Amino acid sequence: MTLLESLQKTFQPSHPKTSSMVVVGTMAFDSIETPFGKSDNIIGGAATYISLAASYFIKNIRLVSVIGGDFPKEQISLMNHRGIHTDGVQVKENEKSFFWKGSYHLDMNTRDTLVTELNVLATFDPIFPESYQECEFLMLGNLTPTIQKSVIERLRTRPKLIVLDTMNFWIEHTPNELAQVLKMIDVLTINDAEARELSGEYSLVKAAKNILERGPKYLIIKKGEHGALLFHENNVFFAPALPLEEVFDPTGAGDAFAGGFVGYLAQTNDISYDNMKRAIIYGSTMASFCVEKFGTERLINITQEDIEERVQDFVDLVQFDIALVD
Amino acid sequence: MTLLESLQKTFQPSHPKTSSMVVVGTMAFDSIETPFGKSDNIIGGAATYISLAASYFIKNIRLVSVIGGDFPKEQISLMNHRGIHTDGVQVKENEKSFFWKGSYHLDMNTRDTLVTELNVLATFDPIFPESYQECEFLMLGNLTPTIQKSVIERLRTRPKLIVLDTMNFWIEHTPNELAQVLKMIDVLTINDAEARELSGEYSLVKAAKNILERGPKYLIIKKGEHGALLFHENNVFFAPALPLEEVFDPTGAGDAFAGGFVGYLAQTNDISYDNMKRAIIYGSTMASFCVEKFGTERLINITQEDIEERVQDFVDLVQFDIALVD
């Protein structure tokens, strides 16, 4: 069996009935400035990026979010067409969707938030349709920890895996609420600066030990162009980001990563540590596509072959033959 | 064969007669301040770190450097004891050795140079003993490009592999001299900021393409705690740095990396791309030891078992089983 054949094998769902996955998070308009250009009022939001990336892996994605009357119906249709259910997306016809405007520096690892308009998000109370109750994989995109917690509590059966993303704003402003929800989840994804802030430790190894004592069994620290680390008990796994000629727009890369990660776990229905390593490679793959164009443009236009080739690029990037011996 | 047995096999010289290696560079006194402490007038210098790291791989290391009468004789004895020949180390009894004082920031990836006293280095004209002429592997530590070039010209037979390290100072102040020596070498090692400065490209992929057109067939971009990239033709290989609980003192890490890299290549006498990948893992291994203590303290106290265990840590860190299929 060639490596590519093995990848193809890996990539296909191993179970005829794929798992169900619920994604909770924002759907938004973004205005983005990067050193390479600007784009006004394009589709964005954590749940948008997460579900689009995951849709390359499974077809039973159930979205929980809120949008205003200004959110384009065609975007909803596009997502439905990709197997993303939107029964749990509330439409507040007379209000405006969440809006974010940001500007990236040359290194693309740092950005300034210029405008945040909560709009519909200010009063968001997630609706959980009955059809969503059978939820094996739950991905909680970045949102206020109170809402993330309420979602978990509204599920009658605890999902097989709960993954949560958060950010510095909640670490600083709602530490107690965040601490509560951290006790209820399996995997936490945050970036390196946030891991340092949450733990009070500069060393990421020490930060990880500290955070793993707060509840999550797995911790993924995202380092942007410097890759991602997975911590679990005393194990650590590292996946680089793919070195790209151009990073066009980093917006959504972390969410595309999370979508690929959880999507792959749901597709394979295997939450072992070894499968999480593979899932991180698939997450990194989806992030590497995401940054190639503005907004979600690249994420809605990927082929199965693109994904297989890109995963092969990751294999070539890190593989050395000491690792190939039994 | 277990993985560890395979590592042990890899680690032993595959040829009874190991290759010869010449190291050219500074031997110095350093005063270092890090967030964890300070250390005054300890032994440092690129050639010191390079040759100590390489001495774990081969025993025919020939050093070319210059020191003052103040340089401790015991340090020379220690190096001789580790198989490092010092016939090419000039001693200027009435002068002082090169001195550097620097201070590291909390992130340990940036530092300020507080004092540089060239002393003996100001008039350094490398001596090349006849016994050094048979040189298969030449490692040119960071020095003025004119001296690096003169060393290559003084060798009657071109070495099998010439590796050169440089820094921002030479990129800015002697670009023409640097351009000349770049045409004469095989492998260039520089850090990410220097790669960007030398090429004028922000993207490291574009920077690498640019630099590979200037002479070197291989380019290693060192990213400190974020690992190292190897570029060759259209190939790219990435090795992470090992996530450590504490980075005590990063001084010499890049040189320890270079020493492990060239030392392993010389030991195995194999300069193929695949072996360079392995050599980078050994280089990263030596760098990971170097930063654990101040100065060269850790580098003079490593066992074969330490190295094997540490390489295994690197395997565990990046290995995912997609890469293990034929």
Interface residues (C-beta under 8 A of the other chain):
Chain A: M1 T2 L3 S6 L7 T10 L106 D107 Y202 S203 L204 V205 K206 K223 H226 G227 L229 N235 V236 F237 F238 A239 P240 P243 L244 E245 E246 V247 D274 K277 R278 I280 I281 V311 V315 D316 L317 V318 Q319 F320 D321 I322 A323 L324 V325 D326
Chain B: M1 T2 L3 S6 L7 T10 L106 D107 Y202 S203 L204 V205 K206 K223 H226 G227 L229 N235 V236 F237 F238 A239 P240 P243 L244 E245 E246 V247 D274 K277 R278 I280 I281 V311 V315 D316 L317 V318 Q319 F320 D321 I322 A323 L324 V325 D326
